[in-house]
Structures are given as C-alpha cells and as structure tokens.
Amino acid sequence: MRILILGGTVFLGRALTDAALARRHSVTHLNRGVSAPPDPRVTTIGVDRASASLATALAAQRWDAVIDTSGYLPQVVARSARALADSGRYAFVSSISVYEGPGYAEDAPLQRPPDPPPDAWTPETYGGLKAACEAEVRAAFGERALLVRPGLIVGPHDPTDRFTYWPVRIARGGRVAAPGRPGRTVQFIDVRDLAEWMVASLERGAGGTYNASGPARPLSMQALLDACRAAARSDAEPVWLDEALLAAQGVAPWKDMPLWLPEAHPNARMMDAPIVRALEAGLAFRPVEETCADTLRWASTGRGDRPWKAGLDAQRERALLDSASA
C-alpha cells in the first residue's frame, strides 16, 4: 500500500511508520518538520496541514490509506479529509476522551464540541473537539473511515511520561507511593501494538469505530507494579495511599500520580472501557512485563535528561509517605 501519515515523526507516528515499513508498504509523511527531523526512510511533504497551501501540496496525489495522528481541531481535519477524499481509506486517531460518560462503549453518547470551534484545544475541550474531528472524517470518507479511540498510549519514545514514570520509579527501589486500592483496574496500550493493529486493519480494508486499549483481560494497578518490579528486578515496595490522603495533599490525578483517577471521578470508567470490538478485529497485546522492560530500557538510554512531565519528584513522594506513616 501507499500510506500517507499526517505527522509521522513522534511516538505513535513513529511506531506506525515502523510497522508499515516492516510490512513493506510505501510511506510518506506530511508535517511541518517542527516536532522532529524528517525520517530519512520515507518521503516527506513539508507543509502545515492547517494552511491554505495544503490542497496544492496534495494535488494529483492519491494514497491507498491515510493515517491522521495529528488531528485536534475539526476545521483542520475537515481541510485534510476533503483534500484527500479520493484516497482509499482514512484512519483517524481519536481518543477514549470523546465519551460524555458514564458509558464508554463505541455507541455511547459523545461530548459536544464548543461552537464555534476554537483555534486551539485545551484539556477541557479536547474530547468534544476529537468527536467533531471524527464527524468530519466520517463526512468525507463514509464507510472508508477507520476511527480509532485509544486510551493511554504507552511504551518507548512516549513524550508524556504518563506511563514511563512507573517502571523508572520502581527500578529505583525502596518504598514507592502508589495510589488508592491495589486491585483497581487500569488500562493502556503499547504504542507498537496499536500501530501494528492499525496497519493490519488498513490492509484488510477495515472501517468503523473501535476503542483501542488493553490488555485483553482486566489488569490491576498492583499487577502493573509487579510487572515493573519483575522487568527491573527491583526490590521496590509499593505503599498504597488512600485516595482521601492524596486529595488532601493536593495530588493531581493523572499528572502527579500517573494512571490514577479517583474512583469517584466522573470519568473513572474510562480505565475500564470495553474493547471487545477491537479484540474481535484482531487487536493483540504483548506481555505487560515486556512493555515495562522496553520502556525502562528506552528511558535509561534514549529519553535524555529533559524535565519530567508527569509523576512525583523524590521530595514530594517522601512527604506523602511520611504523611501516610503519621
């Protein structure tokens, strides 16, 4: 197949490129060249997808499949979907955040986007804007649209640190502040599993809407930290902190304590979204311990020393553990 990736150089785009090239597809990237240098393995079209020059840059070109990893605003996605409407299929990377809640099945109600759409998204508008982007793709491609709603995407090269924090922290050993009940369910998907499944889905001409998270069977936070311990061969000892204590200490869900949403949070069920449809469509997962080990290896060699975007620093973690002991 001839595949065009809108984005392509960072995290999921990088994994999609790896997966497509491994399956001997021809890959082109379309991006501004700002987030990362061009990938020498592929052809790059250097253009801002939001600009009026997009249609000119794409003139007389057709791809068997388009994968949109960088669509956040419906007016921008509409421009690219219309310009590429003669291509075969359009896979749009949406989000589990599109749901209004409390239901998270693919046919559950979606958030309403702001009207008129803004020029930039915020955490508050993210879900509604992604839902509006889906509608634009569906309007342009109909049954040829593949709408993928991942949960938390994790693994090597993750720029967000929202999963990487845990294998790195567990590897340091000692007493580790852990959130809430050990048995509460968590969900995430290895970026490589998501990418391989998306490319395979396009190969077989799939369309429709799919939640894409994992693993296949429910996974507890305790089991995740155990997998991190095994991957790092660590003696770390999780200390489970009551949610009331975390709230009293101002610990921010998801950011200060990755993979934690309070059980009373209105979106808590997003960590238990149904994925039966994707499983039936071939979505498969590598062992969690492998994801932990590969993420830790990358963090040790390739992440660099940039500041952490998520997780507790050592001083704040010690203060939390002292509060719990007191």
N, C-alpha and C positions, 0 to 999 in steps of 0.2 A: 504494500500500500504506500501511497504518497500521503504523509501525515504532516499537517501544519500545527505547530504548538504555539499558542499565544502566550508568551512568556518563555519558559523552557530552560532557564539557566539556574533557577534556585529551587531547592528542595523537591517538591512534587514534580515540577517541570523537569528537573534534572533526572529524577527517577523514571519519569515517563520516557525521556529521551533514551536512557539506558535500556529500558525494556523494549522500546520499539527497535532500536538498533540491534539488540540481541536477537530479535526475531526477523532481522534482515529487511526492515522497512526503510524507506527513504524519508528523512526527517528534515523539515525546515522550521526554523524559529522566526517568530515575529515579535520584536520587542524594541525598546528604546536604547538598550545597551547600558542602562544605568545600574541595575542591581548586581550585575556580574559581567565579566568579559564574555565575548562571543565564544561559543563552543566550537572548536576547530573541526569537530567531527561532522557538523551539519552546515547547511546553508542558512544564512541569517538575513532576514529582511529588516533593516533598521528603520523603524517608523513608530511613532506614537499612535497607538490604536485609537486614541480619542481625537486625533487630529483630522482635519478635512482631507488630508493627503492619503488617508488610508485606502480609499477606493482606487486611487491612481496606483498606489503601490501593489495592489492586488489585481489590477486589471489583466484580463485574459489568462488568469491562472486559476486552476481548479485542483482541489485535493480530494483524495478518497475519504479522508477523515480530518476533521479539525478538533483539536483539544484546547479548551479555553481554561487555563489555570489562573487567569489574572482579571476576571470579570467581577467587579464590585458595584458598578453603577449601571442601572438599566439603560440609560441613554447611550452609554459607551458600548454595552453589549449589543444593543439594537444595531448600532452602526456596523460592528464587525459581523454579526449574524446576517444582516442584509447583504453586505458586500460579499459574503461567502456562501450565499444561498444556493449557488449552483454546485457546490461541493457535495460529496456523498453524505457524510454524517457529521453532526456537531455534538461533541461531548462537552458538557458544561460542568465544571467542578463547583458545586453549590456547597451547602452546609447543613448539618443537622439543626443549626440555629434557625432555620426558616420556620419551624413549627411554632404555632401560637401556644401550644401546651393546653392541657396536660398530655394529650395524645401525641405519639411520635411515630405512628405507622405512616407509610407513604401517602395514604389518602386522608390523613388528619388535617385539620384546618391550619392554614399558614398565616404568618404575620402579615399585616397590611403595611405596605411601604409608605413612606412620607410622600405627600403630594403638595407641591411639585417635588420631584426628586432633587436632592441636594447635589452640590458639586463635589462633596467628599462624604465618605461614610464615617460613622462613629460606632462604638460598641453598642449603643442603644438602637441605631438604625440598621445595623449590619444584617440581621436576619430578614427584615422586611425588604431590604434592597436586594438581597440574594433571591428572594422569592420573585421579585419583579424581574430580575435578570432571567430567571427560569422562564417566565412568561414570554419574554422577548425571543428567547431561543426557540421555544415551542411554536411561536407565531411564524418564525421564519423557516423552521425545518419540520414541523409537524411530527409524524411518526419516525422521522430520521433523527430526532433529538434524543440524546442519552444524557439524562440528568442524574448526576451522582452527588449524594449528600453524605459526605464523610463526617464522622465525629472528629475527635482529636487525632491528627496525623502525627506519627512519631517516627523516630529512627535516626540514622546517621544524617548529618547535614541539616538538622532541624534548627532554624534560626530563632525559634521562640523560647527554647529551654523548658517548655512546659512538661516534657517528659524526661529530658536529659538530666534534670536535677536529681531524680531519684536514683538511677544507677551510679551517678557520680557521688552523691551524698552517702549512699550505702557503702560504696567502695572505701570511703574514708574511715568507716568503722565507728565503734563507740555507740553511745545512746543517741537514737535518732528520733526527733519529733515526728510523729505520724498522726494523721487526722481522723478523729471520730472512731467508728466501730471497725475493727479489723475485718469483719465479714461483709461490709457494704460493697456493692458491685461497682466496678469501674469498666470503662470501655475506651478503646483506642484502636488504631490500625497502623501497622508498619507501612511506611511510605512505599516500600518496594512491593509489598503485597497488593496495595491499592493500584499502583502503576501497572503491574503485570496483569491484573484482572481487567483494568480499563482497556489496555491494548488488545487483550484477547477478546473482550466484548465487542470492540470495533471490528475485529477480524471477522467475527461471525454475524455482523450486521445487527447488533442488539440496539434496541431503543427502549424508551420508558424511563421510569424514575426508581431509584434504588437508594436506600440507606446503606452506607458503606462504613461499618465499624466492626469491632471484633473484641475478643476472639469468638470462635463459634459457640463456645459454651461459657456460661457466666464465670467471671473472674473476680475474685475478691481483692481488695487492697492488700490484705495480708499475703495472698498468693503472689501478687506482683512484687512486693518487697522481698519475699522468699526467693523469687526468680532473680532479682537483683543481687541478693546475697550469694546465690549459687554462681551466678555469672562472674562476680567479683571475688569469690572465695573469701568473703568478708565475715567478720565476727560481729557485725552491726546488730544492735539490739533496739528494735522499734519500741518506742514508748507512746502508747496510744492516748492522745489528749482529747478530752471531752469537748464536744462542739461548743458548749456554753463557755468554756475557758478560752477557746480560740476566738470566739466572738468578743468576749470581754477584753481580750488583749489586742483587738483590732486586726486580727489576721485576715487578710483578704483572700476569699476563696479563689482558686484557680491561679492567682498570681503569686501570693506569698506561700500558699500551700497547693502546689500543682496537683491536679486530678481530684481535688476536693470541692464538692458543693455540699453545703449543709443539707441534711435530709429533709428539712422543712422548706428548702428553697423551692420556688415555683417551677424551676427548670431542672430539679433534681433527677427527673426521669430521663433526661437526655443521656444519662450514663447507663441507661438500660433500654436503648431503642431497639425495636425489633429489626432483625436483619435476615429474616427467612427468605425474602425475595432475592436478595443478593446471593445467599448461600445456594439457593436453587439454580442461580445463574452462574455458578462456578467459583464464587469468591472463596478463597482458601487462605490459610494463615500459617506462617512459620511459627515454631515454638516461641513462647514469650521470652524464655531464657536467651534464645538466640538474638532477639531484638535488644534485650538488655545488654548482652555482651558486645554486640556490634556498636550500639550507641556509646557504651563506655569506651570502647577502643577508639572510636572516632573522636570523642570528647578529649581523650588523652593525647591525640596526635594531630587532629585537624581543626579543632574548634578555635584554637588560639586563646588569647587572654582577654578577649572583649568582656565587658561587664555582663553579669548575668541578668537576664530579663525576667526570670521567674525563680521562685524559691526563697528560702530564708538564709540570711547570712549567719555566720557562726555565732556572733554576739547575740542576735535576736533569738536564735534557736536555744542557746544556753539559758536566756532569760525565761523562755517558755517552759523549758524543762524544770528550772528552779521553781517557777510558779506552780507547776503540777506537783512537785515534791512537797511544797509548802501546804 
